[in-house]
Amino acid sequence: MLIGIDASRTTIARRTGTEVYSLQLIRHLVRLRPDWQFRLYFNQAPSDEAIPTAAHVERRVIPFPRLWTHLRLSAEVTLRPPDLLFVPAHVLPILHPRRSVVTVHDVGHRYHPEAHPPAQRCYLEWSTRYHTHAATHLLADSHATRNDLIRFYNADPTRITVVHLGIDADFRPIQDPAQIAAVKAKYGIEQPYILYLGTLQPRKNLTRLIQAFARLQREDITLVLAGKQGWLSEDLQAQAQAIGVGTRVLLTGFVDDADRPALYSGATLFVMPSLYEGFCFPVLEAMACGTPVVCSNVASLPEVGGDAARFFDPTDVEAMAKAIAQTLDDPLRRAHMRACGLEQSKTFTWERCARQTATVLEQVSSKTPQRGFR
């Protein structure tokens, strides 16, 4: 069986969640199924470190300046079709084999359209609607995303399989104080700190987090907002300054992958105030590093956090502040959350994700397709 995979997102240098998913899942799939042939499509050459070479893995580097998916990839899979095309982190090309599987990560643009630039919002709506009905089968990161696809796009429930994502084994408690101190120094962190890690964008609800932090009225702790700047994130420091906590709110910028475990491990607690998540790597990563998690009670976050996290209404600043304060002030609660979080994170592995994904690919590949291309 020849499985074609859109691997174009794996070559991005500074990866966010969907790119990490694409890279890790491909790595584990090719390791899991040496009896399959894989053809990986790239718009630029990957490194051997990112995607190891193997006899059953073919790399097709097909650069193209614009509309790579719908023009260049469409042409490639039409001229040399695989038995099945899998798109883990993008959109299905206009021309594609009759057997196709696409992962849908979230439909956040439906809940919070104001959190996306207009052009991006239109593209997200079109692409989600398109591959929801054009793909043979869909993978959803969470039951929350599956339910959203049914609700908003009238998707056929029998064509959707929930496959939870995994986390890398590098995320574990860092016990070496010197390693934690070095990472803190690198990012300018001097005090004990509450950590948020992720892209800085409106959907993440960071304005309310800053307001909740101000209500704590504690001079002995810093709020660290770590991650690359996204749309409309430029004025967060000014917002903190305006309500009197500017000196205690630190924006670090993008955090190198190698530094993330120590950054999590050094935090007193991790806060995810997001208004919507189709899945949430940082919640699991923090738990795997032994950091107590306080987070929103919306979308997939209760599904990911389970019994290990403490939840709050992300639209209620007072509730957010109360959840943070009570966790900060209760070391026994934090110890319990730490133990529960370590156990919760163990259930989310890339090996499990790859096995469940492979099962879906095998089932779809065994179906008799209609003739020709879509």
Residue, then its C-alpha position, 0 to 999 in steps of 0.5 A: m500500500l502506498i500512502g501519500i502524506d502532505a508533509s509540507r508543514t514539517t519543514i517550518a523552523r518554529r513549529t506550533g501545534t499543528e506542525v508538531y503534530s504533523l512531524q511527530l505523527i509522520r515519524h511514528l507512522v513510518r516507524l510503526r508500518p515498515d510494511w507500507q510505502f510512504r510518499l512524503y510531499f514537501n514544498q522545500a527539502p526537509s532535513d534528515e534529522a526531521i524526517p529520517t530516511a528509510a527504504h520504505v519512505e520516498r521524499r518528493v520535494i516539489p517546490f512551487p511559489r504560490l498555491w502549492t497545495h491546490l496547483r502543484l500538489s494537485a498535479e503531483v497526486t493526479l499524475r502519480p497517485p498514491d493509494l491514499l492521501f493523508v493531510p495531517a495539518h493543512v487542507l485537501p488539494i482540489l484534485h486528490p485521490r478518491r481515498s483521502v483522510v484529513t485531520v481537522h484540528d479545530v473550528g475556533h474561527r466559528y466561536h471567535p471570528e474576531a480573533h482572526p484576520p478577515a482573510q484568514r477567517c474566510y480561508l478557514e471557513w472555506s477550507t474546513r467546509y471543503h474537506t469536511h465533505a470532500a475527504t473520505h474520512l476525517l480525524a479530529d483531535s478531540h471529541a469537542t472538535r468532532n462535535d463541532l464538525i457535526r454541529f457547524y458543517n453537518a458532517d457525517p459522524t460515521r466519517i469522523t474518528v477522534v484520535h488524541l494527539g501525543i506529547d514528546a518524551d522530552f517533556r518530563p520534570i527537570q530536577d536540575p536547579a542549574q538547568i532551570a536557573a539557566v533557562k530562567a536567566k535566558y528569558g529574563i525571569e528573576q522571581p517565582y512565576i506563573l507561566y502561560l506558553g503559546t502563541l500570543q493572540p486574541r483567542k488565548n484570552l491574555t488580556r483577561l489573564i493580565q487583569a486576573f493577575a492584577r487582582l492577585q495583588r502579589e508582588d512576589i510573583t511574575l506572570v510570564l507570557a511565553g510564545k511568539q507574537g500573533w495577530l493583535s498581540e502588540d499591546l499586551q505589555a501596554q495593557a499590563q502597564a496601564i493597570g499597574v502590573g507592567t513590571r511584573v508581566l514578562l513577554t519572553g518571545f518565542v521559546d526554543d523547544a529545548d528550553r520548554p521542559a525546564l521553563y515548565s518545570g520552574a513555574t509555580l503553576f501553568v495557566m491556560p486561559s484560552l477561549y477555545e482549543g481544539f486540543c492543547f499541547p501546553v496543558l499536557e506538556a506542563m502536566a508532564c513536567g510536573t507543573p500544576v495546571v489551571c485552565s479554561n473549562v471550554a471546548s477540549l480543555p476539560e477533555v485534555g486536562g481531565d481530573a488533574a487540572r483546575f478549571f474556570d470560566p474564561t470570560d469571568v476575570e474574578a473566577m480566573a483570579k480566584a482559581i489562580a490564587q487558591t492554587l498558589d496558596d495551597p501547596l497540598r493542592r498543588a502537590h496533588m495536582r502535580a501527581c494527577g497531572l503526571e498520570q494524566s499526561k501518560t495517556f497521551t503518546w505519539e505511539r498511541c496516536a500513530r497506531q490509531t491513525a494507522t488503523v483509520l488509514e488501513q480501513v479507508s484504504s480497504k474501501t472500494p473508491q469511485r473511479g477517477f479523481r475528485 
